[in-house]
Amino acid sequence: MIPEGIVDSLWFEVEPRVAEFGIEFDVWQDGVAQVILGLREDGMFAATVGGITLSIPRQVAKTFIVMVLVLALCTLYPNLTVLWTAHRTRTATNTFQKMKAMALRPAVRGYLKPGSNQGTAIRDANGEQEIPFKNGSRVLFGAREAGFGRGFDEVDIEVFDEAQILTIRALEDMVAATNQSRFPFGALLFYMNTPPRPNDPGEMILARRAEALEHKKGLPDFGEPVVAGDAVYIECSADPDVGKPGGPSLDDPKQVEKANPSYPHRTPPVAVARLRKNMPDDASWRREGLGVYDDVVLDPAVIPRAAWEALGVPEAPTEGIDSYGVKFSPDGATVALCAARKTEDGVIHLELIERRSMGGGTGWLVEWLAGGEVPRWRKAAQLVVDGKAHAGNLVNALRAAGVPARVIVTPTTDQVTAAHSMLVDAVKAKTITVLAHPGQATLVDSVAASARREIGKTGGWGFRPIGDGECTSAESAVMAHWGAKTSKRRPGRKQRVVVG
C-alpha cells in the first residue's frame, strides 16, 4: 500500500549519498526507498502520519534498507535524533553492531563525531549505545523490554524492530516523542516485523495489516500497488496455502522466491537452507522464513482505523442538537465522555471530550454536564450513561445537580447491543463525522483496538479491547451516537453551540 498524494521523493536527494557510501540498491529496494521517502505537494513525507510497515521475512534485508536510509539521512540533515528499538536487548545490540560496522566504513567514517572509540565518539555500553555524527545527528539503540524509548522528545525517526512484539501501550509511550520533531519533512515511524506468533502481543501489526487489507479488498494479489491513506505497508510472503494439504511445499524454491526478493542473487540457497534447518518447527518457518500470517492470531477491530479516520473533518459543525455518552469501564477504573451533535441533515458529529481515571471520582463529569450558568444538559437531547460500576452513582449526582430524569438514559442490554450495530452501520454509510485533530487520537486508537464481544445468545455484541488497548472511549462514542440517533427530544430551537 502506497500513501496518497506522492508527487516527489526525498530519495532522489538521498541516493547520491548512498552511492557515496559505496552502496547500490537493487531495483526493488530502490522502489521501496522512493515510496518510504515519498513527498506530498506540501513538501511533507506522505507517510509521516501513518508510518512505514515492512512485514518481510528474515534474510530479505529489510533491516539493511532502513539502516542505509537512516545513516544517509543523518549525514545529510543536521541534528536528527533517531531511536532504534527492538523488543529484546540481544536484537538491539546485534543491530547496533551491524550499523556500527557500516558507519565505520571509510566512506562513512568521516561524517562521524570524533572520539576515542576507533577515532569516533561511538558509545558501546549496553543501554547507552549511540552513533553520533559531526553535524549533531545521532542514532540511539535500546530494548523496549528494558524501558528504552521513554522520556525522549524532539525525536525525528523511530524504528520499531521486532514490531510483531509491540504493544499499544509501549507505542503510546514512544510515539509522543516525535510530536516536537524539527525535521522539515515530518517525523518517520518504521515498523519492521515478521508475522506474529499466536502468543505474541501482535495487535499493533495486525491492526496495521487489517487496515491495508481493507484498502486492498477485491483487488488482485499481484496487481498494481494500492494507493490509499497515509501509510506505507509492504508485505512479502509465500502463498497463503503453503505447507497446507494440497498447497505448495514449505521447501519449494519458488515459494522462497515469492517471499524473498533477494533470493537467490543476494540470499543464496545455502543461507535459506541453514535458516530452515535451525527453525524449531514448520509453523515458525512458515511465519519467519516465508512471511505467511497464521489464519487466526488475534481478532481484528470491528471498525478499521482507516474507515474511522476517513470520516475526519477539520472542524465540528457549529449548529445542531447535542447528546452525550458516558461509559464506565467494566472494572470501574476509567470513564469516558463523548459528545454527539446531530445536524439538520441527520449527520452526527462525534468528539471524545475526555477519558479519565476514576481515582478522582465523577465530580468533573457532573461539573461538565450540569455546572455553569447555562448547564450543557439544558441544550442536550439526551445524556446516556452506561456501565455497572458507577452509572448509578453518577445518575444520582446528576439528579442532585438539577438534571431532570427525562434527560438521563441508562440503556438496557438490548439497547447497548443495538447501539453498537448502529455505530458500525453509520461508519459504513458515512453518516457520521469525527474531528481530524491530534487531540482525538485517544478515540481513534480506542476504536482501532475494539474487537467484537458476544453478549447473550441471540446474536448481540459489544466491544472488548484488543491486547493492551482500551475500548471505553469507543463505547462512549457508541452511547453518544445512539443517544443522538434515537432521542426525539428537541431542547428548544436549534442554536449556535460549541462542543466543549
C-alpha positions in Angstrom: 0.0 0.0 0.0 1.4 3.4 -1.0 0.1 6.6 0.6 -1.9 9.1 -1.4 -0.6 12.3 -2.8 3.1 11.5 -3.6 4.5 13.9 -6.2 8.2 13.6 -5.4 10.6 11.7 -3.2 13.5 12.7 -1.0 15.2 9.5 -2.2 16.5 11.4 -5.2 18.5 13.6 -2.8 19.5 10.8 -0.6 20.5 8.3 -3.3 23.8 10.1 -4.2 24.9 9.9 -0.5 24.1 6.2 -0.5 26.2 5.8 -3.7 29.0 7.7 -1.9 28.9 5.1 0.8 29.6 2.5 -1.9 26.1 1.0 -1.7 23.8 0.4 -4.6 20.2 -0.8 -4.1 18.6 -3.4 -6.1 15.7 -2.3 -8.3 13.1 -3.4 -5.7 15.0 -1.7 -2.9 15.2 1.5 -4.9 11.4 1.4 -5.4 10.9 0.8 -1.7 13.2 3.7 -0.8 11.3 6.0 -3.2 8.0 5.2 -1.6 9.3 5.4 2.0 10.7 8.9 1.4 7.8 10.0 -0.9 6.8 13.6 -0.6 3.4 15.3 -0.9 2.9 18.6 -2.7 3.3 20.5 0.7 6.8 19.0 1.0 6.0 16.7 3.9 6.6 12.9 3.9 3.4 11.2 2.6 3.8 8.6 5.3 4.6 11.0 8.2 1.2 10.3 9.8 0.7 6.6 9.1 4.3 5.4 9.2 6.0 2.6 7.3 5.3 -1.1 7.9 7.7 -3.7 6.4 6.2 -7.1 7.1 9.0 -9.1 5.5 10.6 -12.5 6.3 14.1 -13.0 7.6 17.1 -12.7 5.3 15.4 -10.2 2.9 17.5 -7.2 4.0 14.7 -5.1 5.4 17.0 -4.0 8.3 19.7 -3.2 5.8 17.4 -0.9 3.7 16.3 1.1 6.8 19.8 1.2 8.2 21.2 2.7 5.0 18.4 5.3 4.8 19.0 6.3 8.4 22.7 6.7 8.0 22.3 8.7 4.8 19.6 11.0 6.4 21.8 11.6 9.5 24.7 12.7 7.4 22.6 14.9 5.1 20.4 16.7 7.7 21.8 18.1 10.9 20.5 17.4 14.4 18.4 14.4 13.6 17.6 12.2 16.5 16.8 8.5 15.7 15.6 5.9 18.2 16.2 2.3 17.1 14.3 -0.1 19.4 13.8 -3.8 19.5 11.8 -5.8 21.9 14.9 -7.8 23.1 18.3 -6.4 24.2 20.0 -9.1 22.2 18.3 -7.9 18.9 19.0 -4.2 19.7 22.7 -5.0 20.3 23.0 -7.1 17.2 21.6 -4.3 15.1 23.8 -1.8 16.7 26.9 -3.8 15.9 25.8 -4.1 12.2 25.2 -0.3 11.9 28.4 0.4 13.7 30.3 -1.7 11.2 28.6 0.1 8.3 29.3 3.5 10.0 33.0 2.7 10.3 33.4 2.2 6.5 35.9 4.6 5.2 33.3 6.4 3.1 31.0 6.9 6.1 33.5 7.4 9.0 34.3 11.0 8.0 30.8 12.0 9.0 31.1 10.6 12.5 31.8 12.7 15.5 35.4 12.3 16.5 36.3 10.5 19.8 38.3 7.8 21.4 36.5 4.7 20.0 38.5 3.9 16.9 38.7 7.6 16.3 34.9 8.2 16.8 32.5 9.0 19.6 30.5 5.9 19.1 29.3 4.5 22.5 29.2 0.8 23.0 27.8 0.3 26.5 24.6 -1.6 26.8 21.7 0.9 27.4 23.9 3.7 26.1 24.6 2.5 22.5 24.9 5.5 20.3 26.3 6.5 16.9 26.8 10.3 16.9 27.6 12.5 13.9 29.6 15.7 13.4 26.5 17.6 12.4 24.7 16.9 15.6 22.6 13.9 14.4 22.6 10.7 16.4 21.2 7.2 16.4 20.4 5.6 19.8 19.7 1.9 20.3 17.9 0.1 23.1 15.4 -2.6 24.0 11.8 -2.0 24.9 11.9 -4.8 27.5 14.4 -2.6 29.3 12.2 0.5 29.1 14.2 2.2 26.4 12.5 5.0 24.5 10.5 6.7 27.2 11.3 10.3 28.2 12.7 11.4 24.9 11.5 14.5 23.0 12.2 16.1 19.6 12.7 12.6 18.1 12.7 12.7 14.2 12.8 9.0 13.3 11.7 5.9 15.3 12.4 2.4 14.2 10.4 -0.4 15.9 12.3 -3.6 15.1 10.5 -6.8 16.2 7.3 -4.9 15.8 5.3 -8.2 16.0 6.0 -7.9 19.7 4.9 -4.3 20.0 2.1 -3.5 22.3 -0.2 -0.4 22.0 0.9 0.7 25.5 4.6 0.6 24.5 3.8 2.6 21.4 1.9 5.2 23.3 5.0 5.7 25.5 7.2 6.3 22.5 5.3 7.9 19.6 4.6 11.1 21.6 8.4 11.7 21.4 8.0 12.7 17.7 5.4 15.4 18.4 8.2 18.0 18.6 10.2 16.8 15.7 12.1 19.6 13.9 12.7 17.5 10.7 11.3 19.8 7.9 9.7 16.8 6.1 8.0 15.4 9.2 8.8 12.6 11.5 9.0 9.0 10.3 8.0 5.8 12.1 9.2 2.4 10.9 7.6 -0.9 11.9 9.7 -3.9 10.9 8.3 -7.3 11.6 7.7 -10.9 10.6 4.2 -12.3 11.2 3.4 -12.7 15.0 3.2 -16.0 16.7 -0.1 -16.9 18.4 1.2 -15.9 21.8 2.8 -12.6 20.7 1.2 -9.3 21.6 0.9 -8.5 17.9 -2.3 -6.4 17.9 -0.5 -3.3 16.6 0.9 -5.1 13.5 -2.4 -7.0 12.9 -4.3 -3.7 13.1 -2.0 -2.1 10.5 -2.2 -5.2 8.3 -6.0 -5.2 8.6 -6.1 -1.5 7.5 -4.0 -2.3 4.4 -6.2 -5.4 3.5 -9.3 -3.2 3.9 -7.9 -0.9 1.2 -6.9 -3.9 -1.0 -10.3 -5.7 -0.7 -11.5 -7.0 -4.0 -8.2 -6.3 -5.9 -5.9 -9.0 -7.3 -2.9 -10.1 -5.2 -0.3 -9.2 -7.8 -1.9 -6.2 -9.5 -0.8 -2.5 -9.3 0.1 -1.2 -5.8 -2.8 0.1 -3.8 -2.7 3.9 -3.4 -4.6 4.9 -0.3 -4.4 6.6 3.1 -1.3 8.0 4.7 0.9 4.9 5.4 3.3 2.6 3.6 2.5 -1.1 4.0 4.8 -3.6 2.3 4.4 -7.4 2.8 6.5 -10.1 1.2 5.2 -13.7 1.6 4.8 -17.1 0.0 1.3 -18.3 -1.0 -1.2 -18.4 1.9 -1.8 -22.2 1.5 2.0 -23.1 1.5 2.5 -26.1 3.7 -1.2 -26.9 3.9 -2.8 -30.0 2.4 -3.0 -29.5 -1.4 -0.8 -26.4 -1.2 2.9 -25.9 -2.2 5.7 -27.5 -0.2 7.3 -25.4 2.5 10.6 -26.2 0.8 9.6 -25.2 -2.7 12.2 -22.8 -4.0 9.5 -20.9 -6.0 7.8 -20.1 -2.7 11.1 -18.9 -1.2 11.5 -16.7 -4.3 8.0 -15.2 -3.8 8.7 -14.4 -0.2 12.2 -13.1 -0.6 13.0 -10.7 -3.5 16.7 -11.0 -2.6 16.7 -14.8 -3.4 18.8 -16.3 -4.9 21.1 -13.4 -6.1 21.6 -11.8 -2.6 20.4 -14.5 -0.3 21.9 -17.8 -1.6 20.1 -21.1 -1.3 22.6 -22.3 1.3 21.6 -19.4 3.6 18.0 -20.3 3.2 18.7 -24.0 3.9 20.6 -23.0 7.1 17.8 -20.9 8.4 15.3 -23.7 7.6 17.4 -26.3 9.4 17.5 -24.2 12.5 13.9 -23.2 12.7 12.1 -25.0 15.6 9.1 -26.2 13.6 7.2 -25.8 10.3 4.9 -23.1 11.7 7.9 -21.0 12.6 9.4 -21.4 9.2 6.1 -20.5 7.5 5.9 -17.3 9.5 9.6 -16.2 9.8 11.1 -17.8 6.7 8.2 -17.3 4.3 6.3 -14.4 5.8 2.9 -16.1 5.9 0.4 -15.0 8.6 -1.5 -17.6 10.6 -5.1 -17.9 9.7 -6.2 -16.9 13.2 -3.9 -14.8 15.5 -6.0 -12.0 17.1 -9.4 -10.6 16.4 -9.4 -7.6 14.1 -11.0 -4.4 15.1 -14.7 -4.1 14.4 -14.1 -0.7 12.8 -10.8 -0.5 10.9 -8.7 2.5 11.8 -8.7 3.7 8.1 -12.5 3.6 8.0 -12.8 5.7 11.1 -10.2 8.2 10.0 -11.9 8.6 6.6 -14.7 10.2 8.4 -12.5 13.1 9.7 -13.4 16.7 9.2 -11.3 19.7 10.1 -13.9 21.4 12.3 -17.0 20.5 14.2 -20.4 21.7 12.9 -21.5 24.8 14.8 -25.2 24.1 14.8 -27.2 21.1 15.8 -28.7 19.2 18.8 -26.2 17.7 21.3 -26.3 14.4 23.1 -23.6 12.9 25.4 -22.4 9.4 26.1 -20.7 8.4 29.4 -19.2 4.9 29.6 -17.5 3.4 32.6 -15.0 0.6 32.0 -16.1 -2.9 33.3 -13.6 -2.8 36.1 -14.7 0.7 37.1 -11.1 2.1 36.8 -11.8 4.6 34.0 -14.6 6.6 32.5 -15.0 8.4 29.1 -17.3 11.2 28.0 -18.1 11.7 24.3 -20.3 14.4 22.6 -22.5 13.9 19.6 -24.0 16.7 17.6 -26.9 15.9 15.2 -27.1 18.4 12.3 -30.1 19.3 10.3 -29.2 16.9 7.5 -29.1 14.0 10.0 -25.3 13.6 10.1 -24.0 13.1 13.6 -20.6 14.5 14.6 -18.7 12.7 17.4 -15.9 14.0 19.6 -14.3 12.5 22.7 -14.3 15.1 25.5 -12.1 13.2 27.9 -11.2 9.9 29.3 -10.1 9.8 33.0 -9.1 7.5 35.8 -11.9 7.1 38.4 -9.3 7.9 41.0 -10.7 11.4 41.1 -14.3 10.3 41.1 -17.2 11.6 38.9 -17.2 15.2 40.1 -15.7 16.5 36.9 -18.5 14.8 34.9 -21.2 16.4 37.0 -19.5 19.8 36.7 -19.0 19.4 32.9 -22.6 18.4 32.2 -24.5 20.3 34.9 -22.3 23.2 36.1 -22.1 26.8 35.0 -24.7 29.5 34.4 -26.2 27.6 31.4 -25.5 23.9 32.1 -24.8 21.8 29.0 -27.6 19.4 29.7 -30.2 22.1 29.0 -29.1 22.1 25.3 -28.8 18.3 25.1 -31.4 15.9 23.9 -30.0 13.1 26.0 -27.3 12.0 28.4 -26.6 8.3 28.0 -24.9 6.7 31.0 -23.7 3.1 30.7 -21.5 0.9 33.0 -22.5 -1.1 36.0 -19.5 0.1 38.1 -20.5 3.7 38.7 -23.5 4.5 36.5 -26.0 4.6 39.4 -23.9 7.0 41.4 -23.4 9.3 38.5 -27.1 9.4 37.7 -27.9 10.2 41.4 -25.3 13.0 41.3 -26.7 14.5 38.1 -30.2 14.4 39.5 -29.0 16.2 42.6 -27.4 18.8 40.4 -30.7 19.5 38.8 -30.7 17.3 35.7 -34.3 16.0 35.0 -34.8 12.3 34.8 -36.2 12.6 31.3 -32.8 13.7 30.0 -30.9 10.8 31.5 -31.0 7.3 30.0 -29.3 4.2 31.3 -29.7 1.8 28.4 -30.8 -1.8 28.6 -28.7 -4.7 27.3 -30.7 -4.9 24.1 -30.3 -1.1 23.6 -26.5 -1.4 24.2 -26.1 -4.2 21.6 -28.3 -2.2 19.1 -26.2 0.9 19.7 -23.0 -0.9 18.7 -24.5 -2.2 15.5 -25.9 1.3 14.8 -22.5 2.9 15.0 -20.9 0.3 12.7 -23.7 0.8 10.2 -23.2 4.6 10.4 -19.5 4.2 9.7 -20.2 2.2 6.6 -22.9 4.6 5.4 -20.7 7.6 6.3 -23.5 9.3 8.2 -21.2 10.4 11.0 -18.2 12.7 11.1 -15.3 12.9 13.6 -12.8 15.6 14.3 -9.5 15.1 12.4 -7.3 16.5 15.2 -4.4 15.1 17.3 -6.5 15.7 20.3 -8.8 12.9 19.2 -6.0 10.3 19.0 -7.3 8.6 22.1 -10.7 7.9 20.4 -9.1 6.8 17.2 -6.8 4.4 19.0 -9.7 3.1 21.1 -11.8 2.4 18.0 -8.9 0.6 16.3 -8.4 -1.5 19.5 -12.0 -2.6 19.8 -12.9 -6.2 18.9 -16.3 -7.9 18.9 -17.5 -9.3 22.3 -20.6 -11.6 22.1 -23.4 -10.6 24.5 -26.0 -13.2 25.3 -27.1 -16.0 23.0 -29.3 -14.0 20.5 -26.5 -12.5 18.3 -26.0 -9.3 20.3 -22.5 -8.0 20.7 -20.4 -5.1 22.1 -16.7 -4.2 22.2 -13.8 -5.7 24.0 -10.2 -4.4 23.9 -7.6 -6.0 21.7 -4.4 -6.7 23.7 -3.4 -3.7 25.8 -5.8 -1.4 24.1 -8.9 0.2 25.7 -12.4 0.4 24.3 -14.1 2.6 26.9 -13.5 5.7 24.8 -15.0 4.0 21.7 -18.0 2.8 23.7 -18.7 6.3 25.0 -18.9 7.3 21.3 -21.3 4.3 20.8 -23.5 5.7 23.6 -23.4 9.3 22.4 -24.3 8.3 18.8 -27.1 6.1 20.0 -28.5 9.0 22.1 -28.3 11.5 19.2 -29.8 9.0 16.8 -32.8 7.7 18.9 -33.8 10.7 21.0 -36.9 12.5 20.0 -36.3 15.4 22.4 -35.8 18.8 21.0 -34.3 21.1 23.7 -35.6 24.4 22.3 -34.8 25.8 18.9 -31.5 25.0 17.2 -28.9 27.5 18.0 -25.2 28.0 17.7 -23.4 25.9 20.4 -19.9 24.7 20.7 -18.8 21.2 21.9 -16.5 21.6 24.9 
